[in-house]
Amino acid sequence: MAVLARATKLRGQVDNVEPAFCAVAGEHFYNTSPLDFPRLLDDPAQAAGNLRAYNDLVT
């Protein structure tokens, strides 16, 4: 959720947000989806579609 908070703060202010997001995530990748694995599993009927959407937002 820290990356989402940073995304909100930087929206429209920074052209290349990737370094900032990676720094916040502490990894060489980041996730801008509000979904996390526990939330993905909350709706088993939509799990496949939600997982695809989640995967599309992870760089």
C-alpha positions as CSV (number, residue, x, y, z in Angstrom):
1,M,0.0,0.0,0.0
2,A,3.0,2.3,0.4
3,V,3.5,2.4,-3.4
4,L,-0.2,3.4,-3.9
5,A,0.3,6.2,-1.3
6,R,3.4,7.4,-3.1
7,A,1.6,7.2,-6.5
8,T,-1.1,9.5,-5.2
9,K,1.4,11.9,-3.9
10,L,3.5,12.0,-7.1
11,R,0.6,12.0,-9.6
12,G,1.3,14.7,-12.2
13,Q,4.5,15.8,-10.5
14,V,7.1,13.3,-11.7
15,D,7.6,12.0,-15.2
16,N,9.5,8.8,-14.3
17,V,7.9,7.3,-11.2
18,E,9.5,3.9,-11.4
19,P,12.6,4.7,-9.3
20,A,10.5,6.2,-6.6
21,F,8.1,3.2,-6.6
22,C,10.9,0.7,-6.5
23,A,12.5,2.6,-3.6
24,V,9.3,2.5,-1.6
25,A,8.7,-1.1,-2.4
26,G,12.3,-2.0,-1.5
27,E,12.5,-4.1,-4.6
28,H,13.3,-3.8,-8.3
29,F,9.6,-4.1,-9.0
30,Y,6.5,-2.6,-7.6
31,N,2.7,-3.2,-7.6
32,T,0.2,-0.4,-8.3
33,S,-2.8,-2.6,-7.8
34,P,-5.0,-2.0,-4.8
35,L,-5.4,-5.8,-4.7
36,D,-3.2,-8.1,-2.7
37,F,-3.3,-11.9,-2.5
38,P,-5.7,-12.1,0.4
39,R,-8.2,-9.7,-1.4
40,L,-7.8,-11.7,-4.6
41,L,-9.0,-14.8,-2.7
42,D,-12.0,-13.1,-1.2
43,D,-13.9,-13.6,-4.5
44,P,-13.2,-17.1,-5.7
45,A,-15.5,-16.8,-8.7
46,Q,-13.5,-13.8,-10.0
47,A,-10.1,-15.0,-8.8
48,A,-8.7,-15.7,-12.3
49,G,-9.7,-12.4,-13.7
50,N,-8.6,-10.5,-10.6
51,L,-5.2,-12.3,-10.7
52,R,-4.7,-11.3,-14.4
53,A,-5.6,-7.7,-13.5
54,Y,-3.2,-7.8,-10.6
55,N,-0.4,-9.3,-12.7
56,D,-0.9,-6.6,-15.3
57,L,-0.1,-3.9,-12.7
58,V,3.0,-5.5,-11.3
59,T,6.1,-4.3,-13.2
